[in-house]
Amino acid sequence: MKLLFDIQKKIDAIQANYSGSMVSLPDICMKPLGTECATQSILQYFKMDRSNFENLGGIEHVEYCFQHYTSAESCLSAFKAPLDPNTAIGGFSGNNYSEASAFIVTYPVNNAIDKEGNYSKKAVAWEKAFIQLVKDEILPMVEAKNLTLAFSSESSVEEELKRESTADAITILISYLVMFAYISLTLGDTPRFSSCYISSKVLLGLSGVILVMLSVLGSVGFFSAVGVKSTLIIMEVIPFLVLAVGVDNMCILVNAVKRQPMELPLEGRVSNALVEVGPSITLASLSEVLAFAVGSFIPMPACRVFSMFAALAVLLDFLLQVTAFVALICFDFLRTEDNRIDCFPCIKVFGSNADPEKGNQQRKPGLLVRYMKDIHAPILSLWGVKLVVICVFAAFALASIALCTRIEPGLEQQIVLPRDSYLQGYFNNISEYLRIGPPLYFVVKNYNFSSESRQTNQLCSISQCDSDSLLNEISRASLVPESSYIAKPAASWLDDFLVWISPEAFGCCRKFTNSSFCPPDDQPPCCSPSSGSCSSNGVCKDCTTCFRHSDLANGRPTTEQFQEKLPWFLNALPSSDCAKGGNGAYTTNVELEGYEDGIIKASAFRTYHTPLNNQVDYVNSMRAAREFSSRVSDSLKMEVFPYAVFYMFFEQYLSIWRTALINLAIAIGAVFIVCLVITCSFWTSAIILLVLTMIVLDLMGVMAILKIQLNAVSVVNLVMAVGIAVEFCVHITHAFLVSSGDRNQRMKEALTTMGASVFSGITLTKLVGVIVLCFSRTEVFVVYYFQMYLALVLLGFLHGLIFLPVLLSIFGPPSRCVLVEKQEDRPSTSSQF
């Protein structure tokens, strides 16, 4: 307790500099009943004065106030209001306050902002000085006593998120650099020491990455120009998505050109390559564009904005790939054939070892191509392997459907913040020690207080009130806090007003002989603080109660009486003679604008939620409060809605499942329609639809296993997963569709021509980039980017290169191949739709 007084002394001494003026706590704090700050601290039982600690009996006085905080004069706070122990101590069970193991101190700051906004800036300046003082001086004081201290301010989360946005910039940059390095290697030919400086394609890979970045910048630039704001999610996810799509297309195009006969002129090889792979690139890109475009109509802002940015970025990337990148391929192959060094094309190498494969009729297939042709495809052709693959993938899909129900909505605050943030300990301690939840307000709209209306009795909870009134229902709900999440009966301005105005409360509603308001005898001007005795002052000796029993209608004020006395009540200060004064407790709970018509447009009844320890508690408490309000509204035929300060952040989670499923259904449905229109094959489109659905289901199953919550970040990742999954499916399916032979032969041909490109273009590229993210300092990157992206890449690889080929070899659509010419050993094929 004495340490707490020392800490309070330092905090009282804080002087923050704002534009040359010094700001202290009294300049910004909330003062509901006068000049004293409404600090919520156990020190209030001693009027925040250290000298009172010994004078009032120390710890014994505290224990006395735990039981009598609402009635004992000596326990009133410095700001003249009772202090609920639940708001000042923590770590106890039930009402055993003496078992408390934590002090909780809260400094409420006014929310009022002047026209220039200087008030909030002053508060932020003070908060920064407060945080710095705690770190530099108070924390060492507490640790010296072998205690722990957790702290936060209203601006802390924002400041820590700003720090987080730069904390992992280097990690993300390294991730993209690693992917770029791999892209440069995978686009080149099989490395040979004697010619690697010519056969490598670093410059081509760099050019391709620049095209990807240009498409992202073009999308961000366009939407910024039309006034659509970007978000942190977009800047993290869009480059990853477009790079995945772009690199895959780059590998497919380059490998398709390499497969062409060398005796053809370069223009002919590029032309044949575009004939061979252009349709599948177009099909995949248009599917992704439409999948994202229709998602822009979803009401959830994060998903809508992501879909808009992603659709345009993928479209721009596709246009640049089939125009600018094709031209860059021509230049790079001309450089290679002219023995010019990669990255330095002005330097030409002379010698027989410059291009050892020059003159060959066909380039030697790469390692991945040989693996796909000689090992991967033959193994998948075995009937035993096919049955095992179908059974395993079907079982995992069914298990994922069951696991999906375990995914919880929410986004834990600890995950979003840097691991070394001081707020990590604060949020952990809040859930461990706090024994009261956030304030909960039930707001009643258009309350008719006129004499003709029954609504007063439908709301209040004193005598003559309805048994099923709003306040009685809240009181009953607080008896079952496990399901209602309501901790205690509501503080009712209406009940207190009706008691305050009644003749029995003699010291409350009083008037002078001129019918103006007369305060209680223990308040000025009836009592002069300087005289030391209230009885000696006769200013209020002629004051009388506002009403006699005969003046009231069935114990209730008439419309005119209600209108006249309500402002008196809201301005009346509570005191010993009349504790029911509404000033401070209810000043902001009643909207008086327009009440002259007998209608109070809005009024609030305050209670508290039970302690909310995790995201599920927050979501369930909000859902329970809304269900309670809906039921009461229907019963009373009045509009009642709940409000707590966290609702605006958690409202999204009430419909997050519906939003996610609609988003995914629209995206997958859009892919199906594009495939159906372009291929004119329901069979082919259905197979792609099935595999896409399984990938998304399995990813959600992995989310349940890893306890990844459903929120805006994970929903965006799931929608993005549809786009990347298209790349794993469409190219293999298209290659199968335009191959000749039986289903097994066509499956082998599809894996030989496209399998290596898909594996190297997406799987390995993303794998090397994603692994770097596991070293992130922020948990949100590890959970939502490393874990989810890694699961997506692995699931896409398994479905696209194992399950899909097996499915096609058993149930694949008939071939649509048209032979256009034959060479001696190898037929050159073209697709025709």
TATAZI-V21000 format. One record per residue. N is the residue number from 0. RES is the residue in three letters. SS is DSSP state (A for helix, B for strand, O for the rest). PSI is psi in whole degrees, 0 to 359 (none if undefined). NEAR is the number of other ideal C-beta (glycine too) atoms within 12 Angstrom. Layout:
N;RES;SS;PSI;NEAR + N;RES;SS;PSI;NEAR
This chain:
0;MET;O;318;29 + 1;LYS;A;324;17 + 2;LEU;A;322;23 + 3;LEU;A;323;33 + 4;PHE;A;321;27 + 5;ASP;A;319;21 + 6;ILE;A;317;34 + 7;GLN;A;323;33 + 8;LYS;A;318;21 + 9;LYS;A;321;25 + 10;ILE;A;322;37 + 11;ASP;A;333;27 + 12;ALA;O;357;19 + 13;ILE;O;129;33 + 14;GLN;O;104;21 + 15;ALA;B;140;29 + 16;ASN;B;120;17 + 17;TYR;B;110;23 + 18;SER;O;41;12 + 19;GLY;O;346;9 + 20;SER;B;150;15 + 21;MET;B;133;19 + 22;VAL;B;128;29 + 23;SER;O;174;24 + 24;LEU;A;315;37 + 25;PRO;A;340;28 + 26;ASP;A;337;24 + 27;ILE;A;348;34 + 28;CYS;B;162;35 + 29;MET;O;131;28 + 30;LYS;O;82;27 + 31;PRO;O;334;29 + 32;LEU;O;21;28 + 33;GLY;O;231;22 + 34;THR;O;355;14 + 35;GLU;O;141;25 + 36;CYS;O;142;34 + 37;ALA;O;51;31 + 38;THR;O;129;35 + 39;GLN;B;96;33 + 40;SER;O;150;34 + 41;ILE;A;341;39 + 42;LEU;A;344;37 + 43;GLN;A;336;38 + 44;TYR;A;346;42 + 45;PHE;A;23;33 + 46;LYS;O;28;28 + 47;MET;O;19;33 + 48;ASP;O;121;20 + 49;ARG;O;328;22 + 50;SER;A;335;11 + 51;ASN;A;345;24 + 52;PHE;A;310;26 + 53;GLU;A;322;16 + 54;ASN;A;324;13 + 55;LEU;O;357;26 + 56;GLY;O;11;18 + 57;GLY;O;230;20 + 58;ILE;A;326;20 + 59;GLU;A;322;17 + 60;HIS;A;321;27 + 61;VAL;A;313;34 + 62;GLU;A;325;24 + 63;TYR;A;316;23 + 64;CYS;A;332;36 + 65;PHE;A;325;29 + 66;GLN;A;340;19 + 67;HIS;A;30;20 + 68;TYR;O;339;30 + 69;THR;O;343;20 + 70;SER;O;328;14 + 71;ALA;O;129;21 + 72;GLU;A;321;22 + 73;SER;A;345;23 + 74;CYS;A;355;32 + 75;LEU;O;146;28 + 76;SER;O;172;39 + 77;ALA;O;335;29 + 78;PHE;O;19;30 + 79;LYS;O;21;30 + 80;ALA;O;153;35 + 81;PRO;O;151;31 + 82;LEU;O;115;36 + 83;ASP;O;123;31 + 84;PRO;A;332;36 + 85;ASN;A;335;33 + 86;THR;A;354;34 + 87;ALA;O;345;36 + 88;ILE;B;163;38 + 89;GLY;B;174;29 + 90;GLY;O;29;24 + 91;PHE;O;170;25 + 92;SER;O;142;14 + 93;GLY;O;232;11 + 94;ASN;O;22;18 + 95;ASN;O;72;17 + 96;TYR;A;331;31 + 97;SER;A;344;20 + 98;GLU;A;359;18 + 99;ALA;O;139;28 + 100;SER;O;9;19 + 101;ALA;B;138;26 + 102;PHE;B;142;34 + 103;ILE;O;120;36 + 104;VAL;O;128;33 + 105;THR;B;133;32 + 106;TYR;O;95;33 + 107;PRO;O;132;26 + 108;VAL;B;139;30 + 109;ASN;O;141;24 + 110;ASN;O;355;15 + 111;ALA;O;139;17 + 112;ILE;O;126;16 + 113;ASP;O;178;13 + 114;LYS;O;327;8 + 115;GLU;O;354;10 + 116;GLY;O;13;12 + 117;ASN;A;332;19 + 118;TYR;A;311;22 + 119;SER;A;326;24 + 120;LYS;A;324;22 + 121;LYS;A;317;34 + 122;ALA;A;318;33 + 123;VAL;A;319;26 + 124;ALA;A;317;31 + 125;TRP;A;318;36 + 126;GLU;A;321;33 + 127;LYS;A;320;25 + 128;ALA;A;323;30 + 129;PHE;A;312;37 + 130;ILE;A;318;31 + 131;GLN;A;320;24 + 132;LEU;A;317;29 + 133;VAL;A;315;31 + 134;LYS;A;317;21 + 135;ASP;A;322;14 + 136;GLU;A;313;23 + 137;ILE;A;319;32 + 138;LEU;A;313;23 + 139;PRO;A;323;16 + 140;MET;A;316;25 + 141;VAL;A;316;23 + 142;GLU;A;331;15 + 143;ALA;A;335;14 + 144;LYS;O;10;17 + 145;ASN;O;35;9 + 146;LEU;O;170;19 + 147;THR;O;154;22 + 148;LEU;O;130;29 + 149;ALA;O;143;29 + 150;PHE;O;159;32 + 151;SER;O;162;31 + 152;SER;O;170;34 + 153;GLU;O;330;23 + 154;SER;O;0;24 + 155;SER;A;314;29 + 156;VAL;A;316;26 + 157;GLU;A;316;20 + 158;GLU;A;320;24 + 159;GLU;A;326;30 + 160;LEU;A;324;21 + 161;LYS;A;318;16 + 162;ARG;A;323;23 + 163;GLU;A;323;32 + 164;SER;A;336;24 + 165;THR;A;345;18 + 166;ALA;A;323;25 + 167;ASP;O;15;30 + 168;ALA;A;319;20 + 169;ILE;A;319;17 + 170;THR;A;315;29 + 171;ILE;A;319;33 + 172;LEU;A;316;18 + 173;ILE;A;321;22 + 174;SER;A;314;34 + 175;TYR;A;326;32 + 176;LEU;A;320;21 + 177;VAL;A;317;26 + 178;MET;A;320;40 + 179;PHE;A;317;35 + 180;ALA;A;318;24 + 181;TYR;A;320;34 + 182;ILE;A;316;42 + 183;SER;A;323;32 + 184;LEU;A;317;28 + 185;THR;A;336;40 + 186;LEU;A;336;45 + 187;GLY;O;173;35 + 188;ASP;O;175;34 + 189;THR;O;122;23 + 190;PRO;O;132;20 + 191;ARG;O;132;18 + 192;PHE;O;324;12 + 193;SER;O;340;17 + 194;SER;O;14;26 + 195;CYS;A;330;25 + 196;TYR;A;347;30 + 197;ILE;A;316;38 + 198;SER;A;341;38 + 199;SER;O;159;31 + 200;LYS;O;48;41 + 201;VAL;A;315;29 + 202;LEU;A;321;30 + 203;LEU;A;317;42 + 204;GLY;A;317;37 + 205;LEU;A;318;26 + 206;SER;A;319;34 + 207;GLY;A;318;44 + 208;VAL;A;321;36 + 209;ILE;A;321;24 + 210;LEU;A;320;38 + 211;VAL;A;312;41 + 212;MET;A;323;26 + 213;LEU;A;321;25 + 214;SER;A;321;40 + 215;VAL;A;314;37 + 216;LEU;A;323;25 + 217;GLY;A;318;25 + 218;SER;A;311;39 + 219;VAL;A;318;30 + 220;GLY;A;317;19 + 221;PHE;A;310;21 + 222;PHE;A;330;29 + 223;SER;A;322;18 + 224;ALA;A;327;13 + 225;VAL;O;7;13 + 226;GLY;O;13;10 + 227;VAL;O;121;22 + 228;LYS;O;143;19 + 229;SER;O;166;27 + 230;THR;O;167;24 + 231;LEU;A;323;29 + 232;ILE;A;317;38 + 233;ILE;A;314;36 + 234;MET;A;338;25 + 235;GLU;A;320;37 + 236;VAL;A;318;43 + 237;ILE;A;312;43 + 238;PRO;A;321;37 + 239;PHE;A;315;44 + 240;LEU;A;308;47 + 241;VAL;A;325;47 + 242;LEU;A;321;45 + 243;ALA;A;312;46 + 244;VAL;A;315;53 + 245;GLY;A;315;51 + 246;VAL;A;321;48 + 247;ASP;A;313;54 + 248;ASN;A;322;51 + 249;MET;A;312;52 + 250;CYS;A;317;47 + 251;ILE;A;316;49 + 252;LEU;A;312;48 + 253;VAL;A;315;43 + 254;ASN;A;327;39 + 255;ALA;A;321;36 + 256;VAL;A;319;42 + 257;LYS;A;331;39 + 258;ARG;A;345;33 + 259;GLN;O;151;33 + 260;PRO;O;136;24 + 261;MET;O;338;23 + 262;GLU;O;345;15 + 263;LEU;O;147;21 + 264;PRO;O;158;16 + 265;LEU;A;317;27 + 266;GLU;A;322;18 + 267;GLY;A;320;19 + 268;ARG;A;317;31 + 269;VAL;A;320;32 + 270;SER;A;313;22 + 271;ASN;A;322;28 + 272;ALA;A;318;37 + 273;LEU;A;324;31 + 274;VAL;A;322;28 + 275;GLU;A;315;35 + 276;VAL;A;349;47 + 277;GLY;A;314;32 + 278;PRO;A;319;31 + 279;SER;A;324;44 + 280;ILE;A;317;42 + 281;THR;A;315;31 + 282;LEU;A;313;42 + 283;ALA;A;315;51 + 284;SER;A;315;41 + 285;LEU;A;324;33 + 286;SER;A;315;47 + 287;GLU;A;318;48 + 288;VAL;A;313;37 + 289;LEU;A;322;35 + 290;ALA;A;317;47 + 291;PHE;A;323;47 + 292;ALA;A;316;31 + 293;VAL;A;336;32 + 294;GLY;A;345;42 + 295;SER;O;353;30 + 296;PHE;O;0;19 + 297;ILE;O;137;33 + 298;PRO;O;341;19 + 299;MET;O;116;33 + 300;PRO;A;314;23 + 301;ALA;A;316;35 + 302;CYS;A;321;43 + 303;ARG;A;312;33 + 304;VAL;A;318;35 + 305;PHE;A;315;46 + 306;SER;A;319;47 + 307;MET;A;310;36 + 308;PHE;A;317;45 + 309;ALA;A;317;48 + 310;ALA;A;312;40 + 311;LEU;A;321;35 + 312;ALA;A;316;47 + 313;VAL;A;322;48 + 314;LEU;A;313;32 + 315;LEU;A;319;34 + 316;ASP;A;317;46 + 317;PHE;A;314;38 + 318;LEU;A;319;26 + 319;LEU;A;326;35 + 320;GLN;A;316;40 + 321;VAL;A;0;32 + 322;THR;A;285;19 + 323;ALA;A;317;26 + 324;PHE;A;326;41 + 325;VAL;A;318;36 + 326;ALA;A;320;23 + 327;LEU;A;324;32 + 328;ILE;A;316;42 + 329;CYS;A;314;27 + 330;PHE;A;318;23 + 331;ASP;A;320;39 + 332;PHE;A;325;39 + 333;LEU;A;320;22 + 334;ARG;A;315;33 + 335;THR;A;314;38 + 336;GLU;A;339;24 + 337;ASP;O;13;21 + 338;ASN;O;44;25 + 339;ARG;B;143;27 + 340;ILE;B;138;24 + 341;ASP;O;139;34 + 342;CYS;O;341;22 + 343;PHE;B;66;15 + 344;PRO;B;348;26 + 345;CYS;B;343;12 + 346;ILE;B;123;16 + 347;LYS;B;138;19 + 348;VAL;O;132;24 + 349;PHE;O;135;13 + 350;GLY;O;157;14 + 351;SER;O;340;12 + 352;ASN;O;1;18 + 353;ALA;O;317;26 + 354;ASP;O;84;30 + 355;PRO;O;339;21 + 356;GLU;O;2;23 + 357;LYS;O;134;22 + 358;GLY;O;343;12 + 359;ASN;O;150;15 + 360;GLN;O;330;16 + 361;GLN;O;137;21 + 362;ARG;O;147;28 + 363;LYS;O;132;18 + 364;PRO;O;148;23 + 365;GLY;O;172;29 + 366;LEU;A;315;18 + 367;LEU;A;320;29 + 368;VAL;A;316;34 + 369;ARG;A;322;18 + 370;TYR;A;313;21 + 371;MET;A;319;35 + 372;LYS;A;318;27 + 373;ASP;A;338;19 + 374;ILE;A;302;19 + 375;HIS;A;304;30 + 376;ALA;A;314;37 + 377;PRO;A;322;20 + 378;ILE;A;317;26 + 379;LEU;A;346;35 + 380;SER;O;345;28 + 381;LEU;O;133;17 + 382;TRP;A;323;15 + 383;GLY;A;318;13 + 384;VAL;A;319;23 + 385;LYS;A;315;26 + 386;LEU;A;317;16 + 387;VAL;A;315;18 + 388;VAL;A;312;29 + 389;ILE;A;315;27 + 390;CYS;A;315;16 + 391;VAL;A;314;21 + 392;PHE;A;322;32 + 393;ALA;A;320;22 + 394;ALA;A;318;18 + 395;PHE;A;325;28 + 396;ALA;A;316;30 + 397;LEU;A;320;17 + 398;ALA;A;323;22 + 399;SER;A;323;29 + 400;ILE;A;318;21 + 401;ALA;A;322;17 + 402;LEU;A;333;23 + 403;CYS;A;328;28 + 404;THR;O;346;15 + 405;ARG;O;354;22 + 406;ILE;O;127;34 + 407;GLU;O;139;27 + 408;PRO;B;152;34 + 409;GLY;O;176;35 + 410;LEU;O;102;33 + 411;GLU;O;132;29 + 412;GLN;A;327;33 + 413;GLN;A;329;29 + 414;ILE;A;324;32 + 415;VAL;A;331;36 + 416;LEU;O;156;34 + 417;PRO;B;149;30 + 418;ARG;O;332;25 + 419;ASP;O;13;15 + 420;SER;O;141;33 + 421;TYR;O;344;30 + 422;LEU;A;343;32 + 423;GLN;A;311;29 + 424;GLY;A;327;24 + 425;TYR;A;311;28 + 426;PHE;A;325;29 + 427;ASN;A;317;23 + 428;ASN;A;325;26 + 429;ILE;A;313;31 + 430;SER;A;333;27 + 431;GLU;A;321;21 + 432;TYR;A;332;28 + 433;LEU;O;134;33 + 434;ARG;O;11;35 + 435;ILE;O;144;30 + 436;GLY;O;188;34 + 437;PRO;O;152;32 + 438;PRO;B;140;33 + 439;LEU;B;128;42 + 440;TYR;B;130;32 + 441;PHE;B;115;46 + 442;VAL;B;127;33 + 443;VAL;B;127;42 + 444;LYS;B;141;23 + 445;ASN;B;53;25 + 446;TYR;B;120;40 + 447;ASN;B;106;28 + 448;PHE;O;9;40 + 449;SER;O;161;25 + 450;SER;O;331;21 + 451;GLU;O;342;13 + 452;SER;O;148;23 + 453;ARG;O;3;22 + 454;GLN;A;333;32 + 455;THR;A;312;41 + 456;ASN;A;340;31 + 457;GLN;A;348;30 + 458;LEU;A;319;41 + 459;CYS;O;175;38 + 460;SER;O;13;31 + 461;ILE;O;195;28 + 462;SER;O;148;18 + 463;GLN;O;359;20 + 464;CYS;O;154;29 + 465;ASP;O;145;23 + 466;SER;O;333;17 + 467;ASP;O;29;21 + 468;SER;O;166;35 + 469;LEU;A;311;45 + 470;LEU;A;327;40 + 471;ASN;A;323;29 + 472;GLU;A;320;36 + 473;ILE;A;318;41 + 474;SER;A;317;29 + 475;ARG;A;321;23 + 476;ALA;A;328;34 + 477;SER;A;346;28 + 478;LEU;A;343;16 + 479;VAL;A;65;17 + 480;PRO;A;339;28 + 481;GLU;A;325;16 + 482;SER;A;330;18 + 483;SER;A;337;34 + 484;TYR;O;24;36 + 485;ILE;B;125;40 + 486;ALA;O;327;34 + 487;LYS;O;164;29 + 488;PRO;O;157;27 + 489;ALA;O;146;43 + 490;ALA;B;121;32 + 491;SER;O;115;37 + 492;TRP;A;328;41 + 493;LEU;A;313;43 + 494;ASP;A;312;34 + 495;ASP;A;325;37 + 496;PHE;A;316;41 + 497;LEU;A;324;39 + 498;VAL;A;318;30 + 499;TRP;A;324;43 + 500;ILE;A;346;44 + 501;SER;O;151;32 + 502;PRO;O;333;23 + 503;GLU;O;328;21 + 504;ALA;O;75;26 + 505;PHE;O;323;23 + 506;GLY;O;3;33 + 507;CYS;O;275;39 + 508;CYS;O;103;40 + 509;ARG;B;159;35 + 510;LYS;B;148;24 + 511;PHE;O;175;18 + 512;THR;O;338;13 + 513;ASN;O;13;10 + 514;SER;O;15;14 + 515;SER;O;165;16 + 516;PHE;B;134;30 + 517;CYS;B;119;31 + 518;PRO;O;171;33 + 519;PRO;O;161;31 + 520;ASP;O;338;28 + 521;ASP;O;18;26 + 522;GLN;O;150;33 + 523;PRO;O;148;20 + 524;PRO;O;0;23 + 525;CYS;O;325;31 + 526;CYS;O;123;26 + 527;SER;O;119;19 + 528;PRO;O;330;13 + 529;SER;O;335;11 + 530;SER;O;336;15 + 531;GLY;O;347;10 + 532;SER;O;130;14 + 533;CYS;O;334;26 + 534;SER;O;338;15 + 535;SER;O;347;15 + 536;ASN;O;124;21 + 537;GLY;O;20;16 + 538;VAL;O;323;21 + 539;CYS;O;17;29 + 540;LYS;O;338;17 + 541;ASP;O;6;14 + 542;CYS;O;142;28 + 543;THR;B;162;20 + 544;THR;B;153;24 + 545;CYS;O;320;34 + 546;PHE;O;152;30 + 547;ARG;O;167;15 + 548;HIS;A;324;16 + 549;SER;A;341;9 + 550;ASP;A;339;23 + 551;LEU;O;154;25 + 552;ALA;B;105;19 + 553;ASN;O;40;17 + 554;GLY;O;4;24 + 555;ARG;B;146;32 + 556;PRO;O;149;34 + 557;THR;O;173;23 + 558;THR;A;315;24 + 559;GLU;A;319;18 + 560;GLN;A;319;29 + 561;PHE;A;312;38 + 562;GLN;A;319;24 + 563;GLU;A;319;23 + 564;LYS;A;342;34 + 565;LEU;A;314;37 + 566;PRO;A;325;20 + 567;TRP;A;311;32 + 568;PHE;A;314;42 + 569;LEU;A;339;32 + 570;ASN;A;353;23 + 571;ALA;O;129;38 + 572;LEU;O;137;35 + 573;PRO;O;148;37 + 574;SER;O;183;28 + 575;SER;O;319;22 + 576;ASP;O;331;27 + 577;CYS;O;100;33 + 578;ALA;O;356;29 + 579;LYS;O;3;37 + 580;GLY;O;139;39 + 581;GLY;O;354;39 + 582;ASN;O;132;34 + 583;GLY;O;301;32 + 584;ALA;O;322;35 + 585;TYR;O;11;37 + 586;THR;O;318;25 + 587;THR;O;10;24 + 588;ASN;O;351;34 + 589;VAL;B;127;34 + 590;GLU;O;109;23 + 591;LEU;O;352;28 + 592;GLU;O;122;12 + 593;GLY;O;8;15 + 594;TYR;A;350;26 + 595;GLU;A;340;18 + 596;ASP;A;4;17 + 597;GLY;O;8;25 + 598;ILE;B;125;26 + 599;ILE;B;114;36 + 600;LYS;B;323;22 + 601;ALA;B;136;26 + 602;SER;B;150;41 + 603;ALA;B;145;34 + 604;PHE;B;120;44 + 605;ARG;B;133;33 + 606;THR;B;199;36 + 607;TYR;B;147;33 + 608;HIS;B;160;41 + 609;THR;O;165;31 + 610;PRO;O;130;29 + 611;LEU;O;113;37 + 612;ASN;O;344;24 + 613;ASN;O;178;26 + 614;GLN;A;324;32 + 615;VAL;A;321;25 + 616;ASP;A;317;30 + 617;TYR;A;315;40 + 618;VAL;A;314;32 + 619;ASN;A;324;29 + 620;SER;A;321;40 + 621;MET;A;318;37 + 622;ARG;A;317;26 + 623;ALA;A;318;31 + 624;ALA;A;321;44 + 625;ARG;A;319;28 + 626;GLU;A;320;23 + 627;PHE;A;314;33 + 628;SER;A;320;35 + 629;SER;A;318;19 + 630;ARG;A;316;21 + 631;VAL;A;320;35 + 632;SER;A;316;24 + 633;ASP;A;322;15 + 634;SER;A;317;19 + 635;LEU;A;351;33 + 636;LYS;O;39;16 + 637;MET;O;154;33 + 638;GLU;B;114;24 + 639;VAL;B;132;38 + 640;PHE;B;151;27 + 641;PRO;B;154;42 + 642;TYR;B;133;28 + 643;ALA;O;158;34 + 644;VAL;O;334;19 + 645;PHE;O;353;26 + 646;TYR;A;322;28 + 647;MET;A;335;12 + 648;PHE;A;333;22 + 649;PHE;A;355;34 + 650;GLU;A;326;25 + 651;GLN;A;330;32 + 652;TYR;A;345;35 + 653;LEU;A;332;25 + 654;SER;O;19;24 + 655;ILE;A;324;35 + 656;TRP;A;315;26 + 657;ARG;A;316;20 + 658;THR;A;315;34 + 659;ALA;A;313;39 + 660;LEU;A;321;27 + 661;ILE;A;316;26 + 662;ASN;A;311;42 + 663;LEU;A;320;41 + 664;ALA;A;319;25 + 665;ILE;A;315;28 + 666;ALA;A;312;47 + 667;ILE;A;321;40 + 668;GLY;A;321;26 + 669;ALA;A;319;36 + 670;VAL;A;316;51 + 671;PHE;A;316;35 + 672;ILE;A;316;24 + 673;VAL;A;315;33 + 674;CYS;A;320;42 + 675;LEU;A;319;24 + 676;VAL;A;317;20 + 677;ILE;A;317;31 + 678;THR;A;342;35 + 679;CYS;O;31;17 + 680;SER;O;108;27 + 681;PHE;A;324;16 + 682;TRP;A;308;24 + 683;THR;A;314;40 + 684;SER;A;322;32 + 685;ALA;A;322;24 + 686;ILE;A;316;38 + 687;ILE;A;318;50 + 688;LEU;A;315;36 + 689;LEU;A;312;31 + 690;VAL;A;319;43 + 691;LEU;A;314;48 + 692;THR;A;319;32 + 693;MET;A;321;40 + 694;ILE;A;315;45 + 695;VAL;A;318;46 + 696;LEU;A;315;35 + 697;ASP;A;324;38 + 698;LEU;A;321;46 + 699;MET;A;326;40 + 700;GLY;A;319;29 + 701;VAL;A;322;35 + 702;MET;A;317;37 + 703;ALA;A;319;25 + 704;ILE;A;319;21 + 705;LEU;O;2;23 + 706;LYS;O;40;21 + 707;ILE;O;126;40 + 708;GLN;O;160;38 + 709;LEU;B;117;41 + 710;ASN;O;187;38 + 711;ALA;A;322;37 + 712;VAL;A;312;40 + 713;SER;A;328;47 + 714;VAL;A;317;47 + 715;VAL;A;318;45 + 716;ASN;A;321;46 + 717;LEU;A;319;50 + 718;VAL;A;318;53 + 719;MET;A;326;52 + 720;ALA;A;325;48 + 721;VAL;A;316;51 + 722;GLY;A;316;55 + 723;ILE;A;324;54 + 724;ALA;A;328;52 + 725;VAL;A;319;52 + 726;GLU;A;325;56 + 727;PHE;A;332;44 + 728;CYS;A;313;52 + 729;VAL;A;316;51 + 730;HIS;A;317;49 + 731;ILE;A;315;57 + 732;THR;A;318;49 + 733;HIS;A;317;47 + 734;ALA;A;322;48 + 735;PHE;A;320;50 + 736;LEU;A;326;41 + 737;VAL;O;10;40 + 738;SER;O;160;39 + 739;SER;O;162;26 + 740;GLY;O;189;21 + 741;ASP;O;179;18 + 742;ARG;A;321;27 + 743;ASN;A;317;27 + 744;GLN;A;318;23 + 745;ARG;A;325;34 + 746;MET;A;317;43 + 747;LYS;A;319;33 + 748;GLU;A;319;38 + 749;ALA;A;318;46 + 750;LEU;A;325;43 + 751;THR;A;316;36 + 752;THR;A;323;38 + 753;MET;A;335;52 + 754;GLY;A;314;44 + 755;ALA;A;320;40 + 756;SER;A;316;47 + 757;VAL;A;318;53 + 758;PHE;A;313;39 + 759;SER;A;326;35 + 760;GLY;A;323;48 + 761;ILE;A;302;52 + 762;THR;A;302;38 + 763;LEU;A;322;31 + 764;THR;A;310;46 + 765;LYS;A;325;46 + 766;LEU;A;312;31 + 767;VAL;A;327;29 + 768;GLY;A;321;36 + 769;VAL;A;321;40 + 770;ILE;A;327;26 + 771;VAL;A;327;31 + 772;LEU;A;343;37 + 773;CYS;O;347;24 + 774;PHE;O;11;21 + 775;SER;O;148;32 + 776;ARG;O;346;25 + 777;THR;B;131;35 + 778;GLU;A;328;30 + 779;VAL;A;326;39 + 780;PHE;A;320;38 + 781;VAL;A;316;28 + 782;VAL;A;306;32 + 783;TYR;A;343;40 + 784;TYR;A;307;42 + 785;PHE;A;304;34 + 786;GLN;A;312;32 + 787;MET;A;318;41 + 788;TYR;A;319;46 + 789;LEU;A;316;30 + 790;ALA;A;319;38 + 791;LEU;A;314;45 + 792;VAL;A;315;43 + 793;LEU;A;318;29 + 794;LEU;A;320;41 + 795;GLY;A;317;46 + 796;PHE;A;312;35 + 797;LEU;A;319;30 + 798;HIS;A;319;45 + 799;GLY;A;327;47 + 800;LEU;A;359;44 + 801;ILE;A;300;38 + 802;PHE;A;314;41 + 803;LEU;A;312;46 + 804;PRO;A;319;49 + 805;VAL;A;316;41 + 806;LEU;A;318;36 + 807;LEU;A;323;47 + 808;SER;A;342;38 + 809;ILE;A;313;24 + 810;PHE;A;14;23 + 811;GLY;O;153;34 + 812;PRO;O;162;29 + 813;PRO;O;159;19 + 814;SER;O;147;29 + 815;ARG;O;26;28 + 816;CYS;B;139;27 + 817;VAL;B;119;18 + 818;LEU;B;129;19 + 819;VAL;B;330;17 + 820;GLU;B;158;15 + 821;LYS;B;139;11 + 822;GLN;O;187;17 + 823;GLU;O;307;11 + 824;ASP;O;326;9 + 825;ARG;O;122;17 + 826;PRO;B;139;19 + 827;SER;B;126;29 + 828;THR;B;156;29 + 829;SER;B;147;24 + 830;SER;B;146;31 + 831;GLN;O;130;16 + 832;PHE;O;none;22
